[in-house]
């Protein structure tokens, strides 16, 4: 009978994928829970299940006394000496109790229910521990159920959920379909661990490239940045410290076989692979490919760039619904303002016309003007954008002088902006007055027309009265 228990427990351990020691410890815990059900105040009893023969022992720690008031906690001196001849009053002894005598049928049923519950908990903990360590890794399974668009995936040992927001748009699934996804998160819940999968995350794309491109898996090639709109388009920046390796070519593969395999997995999502560069201007230029950049202007303080492309390539650079420009901005981390070459040249021409020569700034003599022009500060606008540490590098300009020059230049530019704003405001007001005059003129014409109509109506009334009088 005892060996049957061991065989049954071994079968449970195999089926639930739990080690035998855990199952035995859960049996001991369930027996103790059942004992506490019968004796609520019990705290001196433990259970042991032998790993060798499967026998269950119930052991109570009792105090040796000369008069017993609690039979579960105390033992008489004479009874204690029958078990151990050296027992004395006040000693504590471990007494083996008969399980069958102490347990009734109800207690055994309780122990069974507790054991089932504890084995389930152990199974859930085992699954949680296994999958929490696999977060960020790939998993594959079959679609078991579709619930309001969410996919319930059978992973074999556990079930996972692929939420709608983590699916690639426009992908369709049916029961039994094979699905590959990334383990995004594992959460504990009352019904067991909830494993959340994703096919829309950037890390899913990264793992696919690791599987298809051995150089990425071996860290010979690095994926530095990813910008992705799932199901539509992805831009991927790759880099290799080994100059002999072409990172883009390795990712594409011979005749595009590597990247095409990933494209098929992603429901024909378009993938642009570009070489990474630590130079922001070069990186932005490459990220806008296939459009060719002809001019680029950097505004580091705003983390922005103005980029000019060939006139006929403007729509290509911006992309459908601005997608190419948006992904390039995400990939590089820079705000990108794209314009055509013609538009860029016109803007530069207007800016050049608006530039005020540096010599017009109060307090700048001919010698200082010459030095500033030599240092590429030929206009007051350029001086207003200067940094103090750059100006002090010019011979004859100290810290205080640099601060004063920049402050004056900025005040001058502010006044220009105020005047420009006032001019624009006046122009807008003049335009508004013009429209009002047109409206007033129209109202006047309508009023005159209405007065004329009233006069005509009055004349007609007088004529009718005359005729009526003549008839009388």
C-alpha positions as CSV (number, residue, x, y, z in Angstrom):
1,X,0.0,0.0,0.0
2,X,2.8,2.3,0.9
3,X,4.6,1.6,-2.3
4,X,1.4,2.3,-4.2
5,X,1.4,5.8,-2.7
6,X,5.0,6.4,-3.9
7,X,4.0,5.1,-7.4
8,X,1.0,7.4,-7.5
9,X,3.1,10.4,-6.4
10,X,5.7,9.6,-9.0
11,X,3.0,9.5,-11.7
12,X,1.7,13.0,-10.5
13,X,5.2,14.3,-10.6
14,X,5.7,13.2,-14.2
15,X,2.3,14.4,-15.4
16,X,2.6,17.8,-13.8
17,X,6.3,18.2,-14.6
18,X,7.1,18.7,-10.9
19,X,10.0,17.1,-9.1
20,X,9.2,14.3,-6.6
21,X,10.5,16.1,-3.5
22,X,8.1,18.9,-4.2
23,X,5.2,16.5,-4.5
24,X,6.1,14.7,-1.2
25,X,6.4,18.1,0.6
26,X,3.0,19.0,-0.6
27,X,1.6,15.7,0.7
28,X,3.1,16.5,4.1
29,X,1.7,20.0,4.1
30,X,-1.8,18.7,3.1
31,X,-1.8,16.2,5.9
32,X,-0.8,18.9,8.4
33,X,-3.6,21.1,7.1
34,X,-6.1,18.3,7.6
35,X,-4.8,17.7,11.1
36,X,-5.3,21.4,11.9
37,X,-8.9,21.1,10.6
38,X,-9.6,18.6,13.4
39,X,-7.4,20.2,16.0
40,X,-7.4,23.9,15.2
41,X,-4.9,24.9,18.0
42,X,-2.4,22.2,17.0
43,X,1.2,23.5,16.4
44,X,3.4,20.7,17.7
45,X,2.7,18.1,15.0
46,X,4.6,17.3,11.8
47,X,4.1,14.7,9.1
48,X,6.9,12.8,7.4
49,X,6.5,10.6,4.3
50,X,9.3,8.1,3.8
51,X,11.1,8.3,0.4
52,X,12.0,4.7,0.8
53,X,8.9,2.8,1.7
54,X,6.1,5.4,1.4
55,X,5.1,5.1,5.1
56,X,3.5,8.2,6.6
57,X,4.5,9.2,10.2
58,X,2.7,11.6,12.4
59,X,5.0,13.1,15.0
60,X,3.9,15.2,18.0
61,X,6.3,17.0,20.3
62,X,5.0,16.5,23.9
63,X,6.1,17.8,27.3
64,X,6.6,15.3,30.1
65,X,4.3,16.1,33.1
66,X,3.0,14.5,36.2
67,X,-0.6,15.4,35.3
68,X,-2.0,15.6,31.7
69,X,-4.3,18.5,30.9
70,X,-3.8,18.5,27.1
71,X,-3.3,15.0,25.6
72,X,-2.0,16.4,22.3
73,X,0.7,18.5,24.0
74,X,1.5,16.5,27.2
75,X,2.5,13.0,28.3
76,X,2.7,11.4,31.7
77,X,6.1,10.7,33.2
78,X,5.4,6.9,33.4
79,X,4.3,6.7,29.8
80,X,7.3,8.7,28.7
81,X,9.7,6.4,30.6
82,X,8.1,3.4,28.8
83,X,9.3,5.0,25.5
84,X,12.5,6.4,27.0
85,X,13.8,5.3,30.3
86,X,15.8,8.5,30.8
87,X,12.8,10.8,30.5
88,X,12.4,13.4,33.3
89,X,9.7,15.9,34.1
90,X,9.8,19.0,31.9
91,X,11.5,17.1,29.0
92,X,10.1,17.4,25.4
93,X,9.7,14.2,23.5
94,X,8.8,13.3,19.9
95,X,6.0,10.8,20.0
96,X,4.9,8.8,16.9
97,X,1.2,8.8,16.6
98,X,-1.0,6.4,14.7
99,X,-2.3,8.2,11.6
100,X,-5.3,5.9,11.2
101,X,-6.4,6.4,14.8
102,X,-6.0,10.2,14.7
103,X,-7.6,10.7,11.3
104,X,-11.2,10.0,10.4
105,X,-12.7,9.7,6.9
106,X,-13.4,13.5,6.7
107,X,-9.9,14.4,7.6
108,X,-8.5,12.1,4.8
109,X,-10.9,13.7,2.3
110,X,-9.7,17.1,3.5
111,X,-6.1,16.0,3.0
112,X,-6.9,14.9,-0.5
113,X,-8.5,18.2,-1.5
114,X,-5.6,20.1,0.0
115,X,-3.1,17.9,-1.8
116,X,-4.9,18.5,-5.2
117,X,-4.9,22.3,-4.6
118,X,-1.2,22.3,-3.5
119,X,-0.1,20.2,-6.5
120,X,-1.9,22.7,-8.8
121,X,-0.2,25.6,-7.1
122,X,3.2,23.8,-7.5
123,X,2.4,23.2,-11.2
124,X,1.5,26.9,-11.7
125,X,4.7,28.0,-9.9
126,X,6.7,25.7,-12.0
127,X,5.2,27.1,-15.2
128,X,5.7,30.7,-14.0
129,X,9.3,30.1,-13.0
130,X,10.0,28.5,-16.4
131,X,8.4,31.2,-18.6
132,X,9.4,34.3,-16.5
133,X,13.0,33.3,-17.3
134,X,12.1,33.2,-21.0
135,X,10.7,36.7,-21.3
136,X,12.2,38.3,-24.4
137,X,12.7,34.9,-26.1
138,X,10.7,33.3,-29.0
139,X,7.9,30.8,-28.5
140,X,5.7,28.9,-30.9
141,X,2.4,27.2,-30.5
142,X,-1.0,26.6,-32.2
143,X,-4.1,28.7,-32.1
144,X,-6.5,27.0,-29.6
145,X,-9.2,29.7,-29.4
146,X,-10.1,33.1,-30.7
147,X,-11.7,35.4,-28.2
148,X,-12.8,38.9,-29.3
149,X,-9.8,39.0,-31.6
150,X,-7.3,37.8,-28.9
151,X,-5.6,34.5,-29.7
152,X,-5.3,31.8,-27.1
153,X,-2.1,29.9,-28.0
154,X,-1.3,26.4,-26.8
155,X,2.4,26.3,-26.1
156,X,2.4,22.7,-25.0
157,X,3.1,23.0,-21.3
158,X,1.0,26.2,-20.9
159,X,-1.5,28.5,-22.6
160,X,-0.6,32.0,-23.7
161,X,-2.5,35.0,-25.0
162,X,-1.7,37.1,-28.1
163,X,-3.7,40.3,-27.6
164,X,-5.1,42.3,-30.6
165,X,-2.7,45.2,-29.9
166,X,0.3,42.8,-30.1
167,X,-0.7,41.3,-33.4
168,X,0.4,42.4,-36.8
169,X,-2.5,44.3,-38.5
170,X,-4.5,42.5,-41.2
171,X,-3.1,39.1,-40.2
172,X,-5.9,36.5,-40.1
173,X,-5.8,33.3,-38.0
174,X,-7.8,30.2,-37.6
175,X,-7.9,27.4,-35.0
176,X,-5.0,25.1,-35.5
177,X,-2.7,27.6,-37.2
178,X,0.9,27.6,-36.1
179,X,2.0,30.9,-34.6
180,X,5.5,32.2,-33.7
181,X,5.8,35.1,-31.3
182,X,7.9,36.8,-28.6
183,X,7.2,36.2,-24.9
184,X,6.5,39.7,-23.8
185,X,5.5,39.3,-20.2
186,X,4.4,36.7,-17.6
187,X,2.0,37.7,-14.9
188,X,0.6,35.8,-11.9
189,X,-3.1,35.4,-11.6
190,X,-5.7,33.4,-9.6
191,X,-6.2,31.0,-12.5
192,X,-2.4,30.5,-13.0
193,X,0.4,32.4,-14.8
194,X,-0.7,34.5,-17.8
195,X,1.8,34.5,-20.6
196,X,1.5,37.4,-23.0
197,X,2.9,37.1,-26.5
198,X,3.8,39.8,-29.1
199,X,4.4,39.9,-32.8
200,X,4.3,43.7,-33.0
201,X,7.2,44.5,-30.7
202,X,10.7,45.6,-32.0
203,X,12.2,42.7,-30.0
204,X,10.2,40.2,-32.1
205,X,11.8,41.5,-35.2
206,X,15.2,41.5,-33.5
207,X,14.9,37.8,-32.6
208,X,13.8,36.9,-36.1
209,X,17.0,38.4,-37.5
210,X,19.0,36.6,-34.9
211,X,17.4,33.3,-36.1
212,X,18.0,34.1,-39.8
213,X,21.3,35.8,-39.7
214,X,24.0,33.9,-37.8
215,X,26.3,36.9,-37.7
216,X,23.7,38.8,-35.6
217,X,23.3,35.8,-33.3
218,X,27.1,35.6,-32.8
219,X,27.2,39.4,-32.2
220,X,29.5,40.0,-35.2
221,X,26.8,42.3,-36.5
222,X,24.8,44.5,-34.2
223,X,21.3,45.8,-34.6
224,X,21.7,49.4,-33.3
225,X,18.3,50.9,-33.9
226,X,14.8,49.8,-35.0
227,X,11.9,51.9,-36.1
228,X,8.8,49.9,-36.9
229,X,5.1,50.3,-37.9
230,X,4.0,46.6,-37.7
231,X,2.6,45.2,-40.9
232,X,3.6,48.3,-42.9
233,X,7.3,49.2,-42.8
234,X,10.5,48.9,-40.8
235,X,13.8,50.7,-40.8
236,X,16.7,48.8,-39.3
237,X,20.2,50.2,-38.6
238,X,22.9,47.6,-38.5
239,X,26.6,47.9,-37.6
240,X,29.7,45.7,-37.6
241,X,33.1,46.6,-35.9
242,X,34.7,44.3,-38.5
243,X,35.4,46.3,-41.6
244,X,35.6,43.2,-43.7
245,X,31.9,42.4,-43.1
246,X,29.1,44.2,-45.0
247,X,26.4,44.3,-42.3
248,X,23.6,45.2,-44.8
249,X,24.6,42.5,-47.3
250,X,24.8,39.9,-44.6
251,X,21.3,40.7,-43.4
252,X,19.8,40.7,-46.9
253,X,21.5,37.4,-47.8
254,X,22.2,36.0,-51.3
255,X,19.4,37.1,-53.6
256,X,17.6,38.5,-50.6
257,X,16.9,35.0,-49.2
258,X,17.4,36.0,-45.5
259,X,15.4,39.1,-45.4
260,X,12.6,37.7,-47.6
261,X,12.1,34.9,-45.1
262,X,11.5,37.5,-42.4
263,X,9.3,39.5,-44.7
264,X,7.1,36.5,-45.2
265,X,6.9,35.9,-41.4
266,X,5.8,39.5,-41.0
267,X,2.9,39.3,-43.5
268,X,5.0,41.1,-46.3
269,X,6.0,44.0,-44.0
270,X,8.6,46.2,-45.9
271,X,12.1,46.2,-44.3
272,X,14.7,48.9,-45.1
273,X,18.2,47.9,-43.8
274,X,20.7,50.7,-43.5
275,X,24.2,51.0,-42.2
276,X,24.4,52.7,-38.8
277,X,26.6,55.8,-38.4
278,X,27.6,57.7,-35.2
279,X,27.6,60.9,-37.3
280,X,24.0,62.3,-37.1
281,X,24.1,63.9,-40.5
282,X,25.3,60.8,-42.3
283,X,22.8,58.6,-40.3
284,X,19.8,60.9,-41.2
285,X,20.9,61.0,-44.9
286,X,21.1,57.2,-45.0
287,X,17.7,56.8,-43.2
288,X,15.9,58.8,-45.9
289,X,17.1,56.5,-48.6
290,X,16.2,56.0,-51.5
291,X,15.7,59.8,-51.6
292,X,18.9,61.7,-52.2
293,X,19.8,64.5,-49.8
294,X,21.3,67.6,-51.4
295,X,21.4,70.0,-48.4
296,X,21.3,69.4,-44.7
297,X,21.2,71.9,-41.8
298,X,21.6,70.9,-38.2
299,X,20.1,72.6,-35.1
300,X,21.7,70.7,-32.2
301,X,20.0,72.7,-29.5
302,X,16.6,71.6,-30.8
303,X,17.8,68.1,-31.9
304,X,16.4,68.9,-35.3
305,X,17.6,69.0,-38.9
306,X,16.3,70.7,-42.1
307,X,16.9,68.4,-45.1
308,X,16.6,69.3,-48.7
309,X,16.1,66.6,-51.4
310,X,15.8,66.7,-55.2
311,X,12.5,68.2,-56.3
312,X,11.3,65.0,-58.0
313,X,12.3,62.9,-54.9
314,X,10.3,64.9,-52.3
315,X,7.3,62.6,-52.2
316,X,9.7,59.6,-52.0
317,X,11.5,61.2,-49.0
318,X,8.3,61.9,-47.2
319,X,6.7,58.6,-48.1
320,X,3.0,57.5,-48.1
321,X,1.2,59.5,-45.3
322,X,4.6,60.7,-44.1
323,X,5.7,57.2,-43.2
324,X,9.3,57.3,-44.5
325,X,10.0,60.6,-42.8
326,X,8.3,59.5,-39.6
327,X,10.3,56.2,-39.4
328,X,13.6,58.1,-40.2
329,X,12.9,60.4,-37.3
330,X,12.2,57.5,-34.9
331,X,15.3,55.6,-36.1
332,X,17.7,58.5,-35.7
333,X,16.2,60.3,-32.8
334,X,16.2,63.7,-34.7
335,X,13.3,65.8,-35.7
336,X,13.5,66.0,-39.5
337,X,12.0,68.8,-41.6
338,X,12.0,67.8,-45.3
339,X,11.7,70.2,-48.2
340,X,12.4,70.3,-51.9
341,X,15.7,71.8,-53.2
342,X,13.8,74.7,-54.8
343,X,11.9,75.5,-51.6
344,X,15.2,75.3,-49.6
345,X,16.9,77.7,-51.9
346,X,14.0,80.2,-51.7
347,X,14.1,80.0,-47.9
348,X,17.9,80.6,-47.9
349,X,17.5,83.5,-50.3
350,X,14.8,85.2,-48.1
351,X,17.0,84.6,-45.0
352,X,20.0,86.2,-46.8
353,X,17.9,89.2,-47.8
354,X,16.8,89.6,-44.1
355,X,20.3,89.4,-42.7
356,X,21.6,92.7,-41.1
357,X,25.3,93.4,-41.5
358,X,27.2,93.1,-38.3
359,X,28.6,96.6,-38.6
360,X,25.1,98.1,-38.0
361,X,25.2,96.8,-34.4
362,X,25.8,99.6,-31.9
363,X,29.3,99.5,-30.3
364,X,31.0,97.5,-33.1
365,X,33.9,99.4,-34.8
366,X,35.6,98.5,-38.1
367,X,38.4,96.4,-36.5
368,X,36.0,94.4,-34.4
369,X,33.7,94.0,-37.4
370,X,36.6,92.6,-39.4
371,X,37.4,90.1,-36.7
372,X,33.8,89.0,-36.4
373,X,33.4,88.6,-40.2
374,X,36.7,86.5,-40.2
375,X,35.1,84.3,-37.6
376,X,32.0,83.8,-39.8
377,X,29.8,86.2,-37.8
378,X,28.9,88.5,-40.7
379,X,25.3,89.3,-39.6
380,X,23.7,90.3,-36.4
381,X,21.4,87.3,-36.6
382,X,24.5,85.0,-36.7
383,X,25.9,86.8,-33.7
384,X,22.7,86.3,-31.8
385,X,23.0,82.5,-32.1
386,X,26.7,82.5,-31.0
387,X,27.9,80.9,-27.8
388,X,30.1,82.9,-25.3
389,X,32.8,80.2,-25.3
390,X,33.1,80.6,-29.2
391,X,33.3,84.4,-29.1
392,X,36.1,84.5,-26.4
393,X,38.3,82.6,-28.8
394,X,38.4,85.7,-31.0
395,X,41.4,87.9,-30.2
396,X,40.4,91.0,-28.2
397,X,37.1,89.7,-27.0
398,X,36.8,88.8,-23.3
399,X,34.1,87.1,-21.3
400,X,32.2,90.3,-20.5
401,X,32.5,91.7,-24.0
402,X,31.2,88.5,-25.5
403,X,28.2,88.5,-23.1
404,X,27.4,92.2,-24.1
405,X,27.7,91.5,-27.8
406,X,25.4,88.5,-27.7
407,X,22.9,90.3,-25.6
408,X,22.8,93.4,-27.9
409,X,22.5,91.1,-31.0
410,X,19.6,89.2,-29.4
411,X,17.8,92.4,-28.4
412,X,18.3,93.7,-32.0
413,X,16.8,90.5,-33.5
414,X,13.9,90.6,-31.0
415,X,13.1,94.2,-32.2
416,X,13.2,93.1,-35.8
417,X,10.8,90.2,-35.0
418,X,8.5,92.7,-33.1
419,X,8.4,95.1,-36.1
420,X,7.8,92.2,-38.5
421,X,5.0,91.0,-36.3
422,X,3.5,94.5,-36.2
423,X,3.8,94.8,-39.9
424,X,2.1,91.5,-40.5
425,X,-0.6,92.5,-38.1
426,X,-1.2,95.8,-39.8
427,X,-1.4,94.0,-43.2
428,X,-3.9,91.6,-41.8
429,X,-6.0,94.5,-40.4
430,X,-5.8,96.3,-43.7
431,X,-7.0,93.2,-45.5
432,X,-9.8,92.9,-43.0
433,X,-10.9,96.5,-43.5
434,X,-10.9,95.9,-47.2
435,X,-13.3,93.0,-46.9
436,X,-15.5,95.1,-44.5
437,X,-15.6,98.0,-47.1
438,X,-16.6,95.4,-49.7
439,X,-19.3,94.1,-47.4
440,X,-20.5,97.7,-46.5
441,X,-20.6,98.5,-50.2
442,X,-22.7,95.5,-50.9
443,X,-25.1,96.3,-48.0
444,X,-25.4,99.9,-49.3
445,X,-26.3,98.7,-52.8
446,X,-28.9,96.3,-51.4
447,X,-30.4,99.1,-49.2
448,X,-30.6,101.4,-52.2
449,X,-32.3,98.7,-54.2
450,X,-34.8,98.1,-51.4
451,X,-35.5,101.8,-51.1
452,X,-36.1,102.0,-54.9
453,X,-38.4,99.1,-54.7
454,X,-40.4,100.7,-51.9
455,X,-40.7,104.0,-53.9
456,X,-42.0,102.0,-56.9
457,X,-44.4,100.2,-54.7
458,X,-45.6,103.6,-53.3
459,X,-46.1,105.0,-56.8
460,X,-48.1,101.9,-57.8
461,X,-50.3,102.5,-54.7
462,X,-51.0,106.1,-55.6
463,X,-51.9,105.2,-59.2
464,X,-54.3,102.5,-58.0
465,X,-56.0,105.0,-55.6
466,X,-56.4,107.5,-58.5
467,X,-58.0,104.9,-60.7
468,X,-60.3,103.8,-57.9
469,X,-61.5,107.4,-57.3
470,X,-62.1,107.9,-61.0
471,X,-64.2,104.8,-61.2
472,X,-66.4,106.1,-58.4
